[in-house]
Amino acid sequence: MPRLVFISLLVLMCTALAGCGQKGPLVRPDGSAPAAAHSAPAPVPTLPIPTTDDGR
């Protein structure tokens, strides 16, 4: 009997987890526009590689 209860609860939980969630695109409940997207950080300026005068 305890094994049957355990298996039944396991099947019920798996079914509940498989069925939860909204399908399709996400929308805001109030219908407002999404927030502005974050921009990428500014690139870090690179310094020129120093060269030696002896040909290396």
Biopython code that builds the backbone (N, CA, C, O; Angstrom):
import numpy as np
from Bio.PDB.StructureBuilder import StructureBuilder

atoms = [
    (1, "MET", "N", (0.816, -1.213, 0.000)),
    (1, "MET", "CA", (0.000, 0.000, 0.000)),
    (1, "MET", "C", (0.857, 1.273, 0.000)),
    (1, "MET", "O", (0.588, 2.176, -0.792)),
    (2, "PRO", "N", (1.904, 1.378, 0.881)),
    (2, "PRO", "CA", (2.723, 2.604, 0.851)),
    (2, "PRO", "C", (3.424, 2.785, -0.504)),
    (2, "PRO", "O", (3.618, 3.910, -0.965)),
    (3, "ARG", "N", (3.798, 1.674, -1.129)),
    (3, "ARG", "CA", (4.470, 1.782, -2.422)),
    (3, "ARG", "C", (3.506, 2.333, -3.478)),
    (3, "ARG", "O", (3.917, 3.132, -4.320)),
    (4, "LEU", "N", (2.261, 1.931, -3.450)),
    (4, "LEU", "CA", (1.258, 2.414, -4.387)),
    (4, "LEU", "C", (1.014, 3.911, -4.188)),
    (4, "LEU", "O", (0.866, 4.656, -5.157)),
    (5, "VAL", "N", (0.973, 4.342, -2.938)),
    (5, "VAL", "CA", (0.788, 5.772, -2.642)),
    (5, "VAL", "C", (1.987, 6.571, -3.156)),
    (5, "VAL", "O", (1.817, 7.636, -3.749)),
    (6, "PHE", "N", (3.193, 6.060, -2.930)),
    (6, "PHE", "CA", (4.405, 6.741, -3.383)),
    (6, "PHE", "C", (4.418, 6.863, -4.907)),
    (6, "PHE", "O", (4.704, 7.936, -5.437)),
    (7, "ILE", "N", (4.117, 5.797, -5.598)),
    (7, "ILE", "CA", (4.121, 5.824, -7.061)),
    (7, "ILE", "C", (3.032, 6.757, -7.582)),
    (7, "ILE", "O", (3.248, 7.489, -8.548)),
    (8, "SER", "N", (1.858, 6.732, -6.941)),
    (8, "SER", "CA", (0.770, 7.616, -7.361)),
    (8, "SER", "C", (1.145, 9.082, -7.182)),
    (8, "SER", "O", (0.869, 9.905, -8.056)),
    (9, "LEU", "N", (1.774, 9.415, -6.050)),
    (9, "LEU", "CA", (2.203, 10.797, -5.822)),
    (9, "LEU", "C", (3.300, 11.210, -6.791)),
    (9, "LEU", "O", (3.328, 12.352, -7.251)),
    (10, "LEU", "N", (4.199, 10.291, -7.101)),
    (10, "LEU", "CA", (5.272, 10.575, -8.042)),
    (10, "LEU", "C", (4.711, 10.862, -9.437)),
    (10, "LEU", "O", (5.148, 11.799, -10.104)),
    (11, "VAL", "N", (3.757, 10.063, -9.868)),
    (11, "VAL", "CA", (3.133, 10.279, -11.176)),
    (11, "VAL", "C", (2.358, 11.594, -11.177)),
    (11, "VAL", "O", (2.398, 12.335, -12.159)),
    (12, "LEU", "N", (1.667, 11.885, -10.101)),
    (12, "LEU", "CA", (0.904, 13.135, -10.007)),
    (12, "LEU", "C", (1.830, 14.351, -10.061)),
    (12, "LEU", "O", (1.528, 15.326, -10.750)),
    (13, "MET", "N", (2.946, 14.302, -9.345)),
    (13, "MET", "CA", (3.885, 15.428, -9.354)),
    (13, "MET", "C", (4.522, 15.599, -10.726)),
    (13, "MET", "O", (4.684, 16.726, -11.194)),
    (14, "CYS", "N", (4.883, 14.510, -11.370)),
    (14, "CYS", "CA", (5.473, 14.608, -12.713)),
    (14, "CYS", "C", (4.482, 15.193, -13.706)),
    (14, "CYS", "O", (4.853, 16.001, -14.556)),
    (15, "THR", "N", (3.225, 14.788, -13.602)),
    (15, "THR", "CA", (2.193, 15.323, -14.497)),
    (15, "THR", "C", (1.984, 16.815, -14.240)),
    (15, "THR", "O", (1.843, 17.594, -15.182)),
    (16, "ALA", "N", (1.964, 17.208, -12.979)),
    (16, "ALA", "CA", (1.771, 18.621, -12.644)),
    (16, "ALA", "C", (2.935, 19.462, -13.144)),
    (16, "ALA", "O", (2.729, 20.561, -13.660)),
    (17, "LEU", "N", (4.159, 18.956, -12.994)),
    (17, "LEU", "CA", (5.324, 19.720, -13.450)),
    (17, "LEU", "C", (5.385, 19.800, -14.967)),
    (17, "LEU", "O", (5.827, 20.811, -15.513)),
    (18, "ALA", "N", (4.955, 18.767, -15.649)),
    (18, "ALA", "CA", (4.978, 18.776, -17.111)),
    (18, "ALA", "C", (3.918, 19.716, -17.668)),
    (18, "ALA", "O", (4.092, 20.257, -18.761)),
    (19, "GLY", "N", (2.834, 19.920, -16.946)),
    (19, "GLY", "CA", (1.746, 20.746, -17.452)),
    (19, "GLY", "C", (1.813, 22.192, -17.033)),
    (19, "GLY", "O", (1.018, 22.999, -17.515)),
    (20, "CYS", "N", (2.734, 22.558, -16.147)),
    (20, "CYS", "CA", (2.760, 23.946, -15.680)),
    (20, "CYS", "C", (3.534, 24.820, -16.652)),
    (20, "CYS", "O", (4.352, 24.325, -17.428)),
    (21, "GLY", "N", (3.281, 26.086, -16.609)),
    (21, "GLY", "CA", (3.986, 27.029, -17.471)),
    (21, "GLY", "C", (3.114, 27.513, -18.596)),
    (21, "GLY", "O", (2.195, 26.818, -19.031)),
    (22, "GLN", "N", (3.404, 28.707, -19.066)),
    (22, "GLN", "CA", (2.642, 29.299, -20.153)),
    (22, "GLN", "C", (3.320, 28.955, -21.460)),
    (22, "GLN", "O", (4.540, 29.067, -21.585)),
    (23, "LYS", "N", (2.558, 28.549, -22.404)),
    (23, "LYS", "CA", (3.086, 28.266, -23.734)),
    (23, "LYS", "C", (2.973, 29.530, -24.576)),
    (23, "LYS", "O", (2.019, 30.293, -24.427)),
    (24, "GLY", "N", (3.922, 29.748, -25.440)),
    (24, "GLY", "CA", (3.872, 30.909, -26.325)),
    (24, "GLY", "C", (4.675, 32.068, -25.775)),
    (24, "GLY", "O", (5.381, 31.916, -24.777)),
    (25, "PRO", "N", (4.578, 33.230, -26.413)),
    (25, "PRO", "CA", (5.375, 34.385, -25.992)),
    (25, "PRO", "C", (4.912, 34.929, -24.647)),
    (25, "PRO", "O", (3.730, 34.872, -24.307)),
    (26, "LEU", "N", (5.858, 35.451, -23.902)),
    (26, "LEU", "CA", (5.538, 36.033, -22.605)),
    (26, "LEU", "C", (4.969, 37.428, -22.798)),
    (26, "LEU", "O", (5.470, 38.196, -23.620)),
    (27, "VAL", "N", (3.947, 37.754, -22.065)),
    (27, "VAL", "CA", (3.323, 39.071, -22.139)),
    (27, "VAL", "C", (3.139, 39.621, -20.739)),
    (27, "VAL", "O", (3.023, 38.865, -19.775)),
    (28, "ARG", "N", (3.113, 40.928, -20.635)),
    (28, "ARG", "CA", (2.854, 41.557, -19.341)),
    (28, "ARG", "C", (1.354, 41.572, -19.100)),
    (28, "ARG", "O", (0.581, 41.806, -20.029)),
    (29, "PRO", "N", (0.927, 41.324, -17.853)),
    (29, "PRO", "CA", (-0.506, 41.300, -17.581)),
    (29, "PRO", "C", (-1.203, 42.630, -17.831)),
    (29, "PRO", "O", (-2.372, 42.646, -18.216)),
    (30, "ASP", "N", (-0.502, 43.758, -17.619)),
    (30, "ASP", "CA", (-1.132, 45.056, -17.827)),
    (30, "ASP", "C", (-1.029, 45.547, -19.269)),
    (30, "ASP", "O", (-1.603, 46.584, -19.602)),
    (31, "GLY", "N", (-0.321, 44.839, -20.120)),
    (31, "GLY", "CA", (-0.223, 45.191, -21.530)),
    (31, "GLY", "C", (0.762, 46.288, -21.843)),
    (31, "GLY", "O", (0.789, 46.790, -22.967)),
    (32, "SER", "N", (1.586, 46.679, -20.861)),
    (32, "SER", "CA", (2.536, 47.770, -21.114)),
    (32, "SER", "C", (3.704, 47.256, -21.960)),
    (32, "SER", "O", (3.934, 46.053, -22.081)),
    (33, "ALA", "N", (4.414, 48.195, -22.525)),
    (33, "ALA", "CA", (5.561, 47.864, -23.364)),
    (33, "ALA", "C", (6.714, 47.368, -22.489)),
    (33, "ALA", "O", (6.821, 47.756, -21.326)),
    (34, "PRO", "N", (7.565, 46.523, -23.037)),
    (34, "PRO", "CA", (8.708, 46.044, -22.259)),
    (34, "PRO", "C", (9.702, 47.166, -21.972)),
    (34, "PRO", "O", (9.734, 48.172, -22.681)),
    (35, "ALA", "N", (10.494, 46.992, -20.949)),
    (35, "ALA", "CA", (11.504, 47.983, -20.586)),
    (35, "ALA", "C", (12.570, 48.049, -21.675)),
    (35, "ALA", "O", (12.733, 47.115, -22.460)),
    (36, "ALA", "N", (13.287, 49.160, -21.709)),
    (36, "ALA", "CA", (14.345, 49.330, -22.698)),
    (36, "ALA", "C", (15.419, 48.270, -22.493)),
    (36, "ALA", "O", (15.758, 47.917, -21.363)),
    (37, "ALA", "N", (15.934, 47.781, -23.580)),
    (37, "ALA", "CA", (16.972, 46.755, -23.514)),
    (37, "ALA", "C", (18.275, 47.371, -23.021)),
    (37, "ALA", "O", (18.555, 48.542, -23.280)),
    (38, "HIS", "N", (19.050, 46.594, -22.326)),
    (38, "HIS", "CA", (20.350, 47.062, -21.851)),
    (38, "HIS", "C", (21.321, 47.064, -23.022)),
    (38, "HIS", "O", (21.341, 46.141, -23.836)),
    (39, "SER", "N", (22.120, 48.113, -23.087)),
    (39, "SER", "CA", (23.107, 48.171, -24.156)),
    (39, "SER", "C", (24.396, 47.501, -23.694)),
    (39, "SER", "O", (24.647, 47.363, -22.497)),
    (40, "ALA", "N", (25.177, 47.102, -24.631)),
    (40, "ALA", "CA", (26.454, 46.472, -24.327)),
    (40, "ALA", "C", (27.413, 47.514, -23.762)),
    (40, "ALA", "O", (27.331, 48.686, -24.131)),
    (41, "PRO", "N", (28.311, 47.114, -22.882)),
    (41, "PRO", "CA", (29.271, 48.084, -22.343)),
    (41, "PRO", "C", (30.204, 48.582, -23.443)),
    (41, "PRO", "O", (30.447, 47.897, -24.437)),
    (42, "ALA", "N", (30.712, 49.779, -23.239)),
    (42, "ALA", "CA", (31.622, 50.368, -24.217)),
    (42, "ALA", "C", (32.896, 49.541, -24.292)),
    (42, "ALA", "O", (33.376, 49.054, -23.268)),
    (43, "PRO", "N", (33.451, 49.374, -25.489)),
    (43, "PRO", "CA", (34.686, 48.594, -25.613)),
    (43, "PRO", "C", (35.852, 49.312, -24.925)),
    (43, "PRO", "O", (35.939, 50.540, -24.916)),
    (44, "VAL", "N", (36.723, 48.515, -24.362)),
    (44, "VAL", "CA", (37.903, 49.051, -23.683)),
    (44, "VAL", "C", (38.932, 49.405, -24.748)),
    (44, "VAL", "O", (39.269, 48.571, -25.589)),
    (45, "PRO", "N", (39.432, 50.638, -24.717)),
    (45, "PRO", "CA", (40.433, 51.006, -25.738)),
    (45, "PRO", "C", (41.715, 50.201, -25.537)),
    (45, "PRO", "O", (42.160, 49.983, -24.410)),
    (46, "THR", "N", (42.289, 49.773, -26.632)),
    (46, "THR", "CA", (43.532, 48.998, -26.560)),
    (46, "THR", "C", (44.710, 49.908, -26.856)),
    (46, "THR", "O", (44.619, 50.850, -27.644)),
    (47, "LEU", "N", (45.799, 49.601, -26.209)),
    (47, "LEU", "CA", (47.022, 50.374, -26.420)),
    (47, "LEU", "C", (47.843, 49.699, -27.500)),
    (47, "LEU", "O", (47.811, 48.475, -27.624)),
    (48, "PRO", "N", (48.588, 50.483, -28.293)),
    (48, "PRO", "CA", (49.417, 49.866, -29.329)),
    (48, "PRO", "C", (50.531, 49.031, -28.685)),
    (48, "PRO", "O", (51.025, 49.353, -27.604)),
    (49, "ILE", "N", (50.904, 47.976, -29.363)),
    (49, "ILE", "CA", (51.975, 47.107, -28.871)),
    (49, "ILE", "C", (53.309, 47.804, -29.149)),
    (49, "ILE", "O", (53.618, 48.155, -30.287)),
    (50, "PRO", "N", (54.089, 47.994, -28.083)),
    (50, "PRO", "CA", (55.377, 48.682, -28.317)),
    (50, "PRO", "C", (56.337, 47.796, -29.098)),
    (50, "PRO", "O", (56.394, 46.583, -28.897)),
    (51, "THR", "N", (57.071, 48.412, -29.969)),
    (51, "THR", "CA", (58.056, 47.667, -30.757)),
    (51, "THR", "C", (59.433, 48.214, -30.406)),
    (51, "THR", "O", (59.585, 49.371, -30.016)),
    (52, "THR", "N", (60.415, 47.362, -30.553)),
    (52, "THR", "CA", (61.790, 47.790, -30.278)),
    (52, "THR", "C", (62.475, 48.170, -31.599)),
    (52, "THR", "O", (62.088, 47.721, -32.678)),
    (53, "ASP", "N", (63.479, 48.989, -31.474)),
    (53, "ASP", "CA", (64.177, 49.455, -32.665)),
    (53, "ASP", "C", (65.229, 48.461, -33.155)),
    (53, "ASP", "O", (65.782, 48.646, -34.239)),
    (54, "ASP", "N", (65.520, 47.409, -32.382)),
    (54, "ASP", "CA", (66.575, 46.479, -32.791)),
    (54, "ASP", "C", (66.037, 45.309, -33.623)),
    (54, "ASP", "O", (66.752, 44.326, -33.818)),
    (55, "GLY", "N", (64.811, 45.387, -34.111)),
    (55, "GLY", "CA", (64.289, 44.394, -35.043)),
    (55, "GLY", "C", (63.610, 43.199, -34.411)),
    (55, "GLY", "O", (63.304, 42.238, -35.117)),
    (56, "ARG", "N", (63.363, 43.214, -33.133)),
    (56, "ARG", "CA", (62.694, 42.079, -32.498)),
    (56, "ARG", "C", (61.227, 42.176, -32.613)),
    (56, "ARG", "O", (60.510, 41.299, -32.130)),
]
sb = StructureBuilder()
sb.init_structure("model")
sb.init_model(0)
sb.init_chain("A")
sb.init_seg("    ")
for serial, (resi, resn, name, xyz) in enumerate(atoms, 1):
    if name == "N":
        sb.init_residue(resn, " ", resi, " ")
    sb.init_atom(name, np.array(xyz, "f"), 0.0, 1.0, " ", f" {name:<3s}", serial, name[0])
structure = sb.get_structure()
